[in-house]
Every structure is written in structure tokens, then in C-alpha cells.
Amino acid sequence: SGGVDIRPFPDSWLMKEQLGAQNEHPENWESHTVINQVDSLHDGDLALIFDCGYDDFFFEVNKALHEKLRTLGVGHDFVIRPGGHNATYWANSLPYQMLFFRRWFCRQGVE
């Protein structure tokens, strides 16, 4: 449930203090958002998992990242479940994410 596209949230998290106002420095906002950086990925470059609840305010940007990765043919796991952007949701999702990475590391010969 990450902020994989910051552009819809120009007044949040003091980002404009770091990047400048979005309307004055759009290039900073474009280059510092995750969804615009995935074009350089190739399938298998990274082990990717992201997990977002239907009620999370980041749901739409996470769904857009999933669709872009699908279009680019970059393998990833995208999990959608009921819930919001809160500790209750993450406490439930963390064991699945840990399993994802454990399996990835085991396939790499790292235990």
C-alpha cells in the first residue's frame, strides 16, 4: 500500500517542501514517482510484491502500477484484500510478504 505515484497527493507529507510545488516543478514530481521509473525494469530484475486494501487511499495508484507492470511484462505479485491504510491491514499482510521473500531468497540459494 505504497505511495507509488505521488502526483495525486501534491499537498501531502510535506512533499512540496522537498520537491517544490507540483505546478512550479512538475519535472521533480515526474522523476520522483515510482510508477514513472518502472519503464527501465526488465522481467526478473527485482522480486516485487505490493499489497493494498480496497479502502486504502493508495488503492488506485497501486492498481495503476500493477497494470503498468503487466503491460511491460514485468512479473510481480499484487495482492488486493479488504481493508485500509492501517496497522491492522499490514499486520495481516506482513506474513505473506515475508513468505514471498523467503521463497525468493531460497530460489537464489540464500537461506
Stockholm file with secondary structure:
# STOCKHOLM 1.0

chainA/1-111         SGGVDIRPFPDSWLMKEQLGAQNEHPENWESHTVINQVDSLHDGDLALIFDCGYDDFFFEVNKALHEKLRTLGVGHDFVIRPGGHNATYWANSLPYQMLFFRRWFCRQGVE
#=GR chainA/1-111 SS CCCSCCTTCTTSTTHHHHHCCTTTCHHHHHHTSGGGTGGGCCTTSSCCEEEEETTCTTHHHHHHHHHHHHHHTCCCEEEEESCCSSHHHHHHHHHHHHHHHHHHHHHTTCC
#=GC SS_cons         CCCSCCTTCTTSTTHHHHHCCTTTCHHHHHHTSGGGTGGGCCTTSSCCEEEEETTCTTHHHHHHHHHHHHHHTCCCEEEEESCCSSHHHHHHHHHHHHHHHHHHHHHTTCC
//
